[in-house]
């Protein structure tokens, strides 16, 4: 599973490297701030995915412990569900 996280990291990095060139024709100088927002979004999403991939921090991704209670996460997602 960690190889998948590394592969996604490479994909996100290459996307963010190419994005300013692709966006320049549409946004002009505003492509710089658009890429900043894209970087903020994708970096946060990737960090969250790594945390959820290893909730017990076996690979020591973060220095400080991240308390993710899977039971609470499932209960909260089921509480908002109207189907079940």
C-alpha positions in Angstrom: 0.0 0.0 0.0 2.9 2.4 0.6 4.0 2.0 -3.0 0.6 3.3 -4.0 1.1 6.4 -1.8 4.5 7.0 -3.5 3.0 6.6 -6.9 0.2 9.1 -6.1 2.9 11.5 -4.7 4.7 11.3 -8.1 1.4 11.9 -10.0 0.5 14.9 -7.8 4.0 16.4 -8.1 4.0 16.0 -11.9 0.5 17.5 -12.1 1.5 20.5 -10.1 4.7 20.9 -12.1 2.7 21.0 -15.4 -0.3 23.0 -14.2 1.2 26.5 -14.5 2.0 26.0 -18.2 -1.4 24.5 -18.9 -3.3 27.2 -17.0 -1.4 30.2 -18.4 -3.3 30.4 -21.7 -6.6 30.6 -19.8 -5.8 32.6 -16.7 -2.7 34.5 -17.6 -0.8 35.9 -14.6 -3.5 34.5 -12.3 -2.3 31.0 -13.0 0.4 31.6 -10.3 -2.2 32.0 -7.6 -4.4 29.2 -9.1 -1.4 26.8 -8.8 -0.8 27.9 -5.2 -4.4 26.9 -4.4 -4.0 23.6 -6.3 -0.9 22.9 -4.4 -2.5 23.6 -1.0 -5.5 21.4 -1.9 -3.6 18.5 -3.3 -0.8 18.5 -0.6 -3.5 18.5 2.1 -5.4 15.8 0.4 -2.3 13.6 0.0 -1.3 14.1 3.6 -4.8 13.1 4.7 -4.7 10.0 2.5 -1.4 9.0 4.0 -2.8 9.4 7.5 -5.8 7.3 6.7 -3.7 4.7 4.9 -1.7 4.1 8.1 -3.9 5.2 11.1 -1.7 3.5 13.7 1.4 5.4 12.4 3.5 2.3 11.9 5.5 3.9 9.1 6.2 7.0 11.3 4.8 9.5 8.8 4.3 12.2 11.3 6.4 13.2 14.3 3.4 14.0 16.5 0.7 11.3 16.9 -2.5 11.8 15.0 -5.5 10.5 16.8 -7.8 9.0 14.3 -10.6 6.9 15.9 -11.9 4.8 13.2 -15.0 3.8 15.2 -16.0 7.5 15.5 -15.4 8.1 11.8 -17.7 5.2 10.9 -20.4 6.2 13.3 -20.4 9.8 12.1 -20.5 8.7 8.5 -23.4 6.3 9.3 -25.2 9.0 11.2 -25.4 11.2 8.1 -26.6 8.3 6.0 -30.3 8.2 5.2 -30.2 4.9 3.3 -29.0 2.6 6.1 
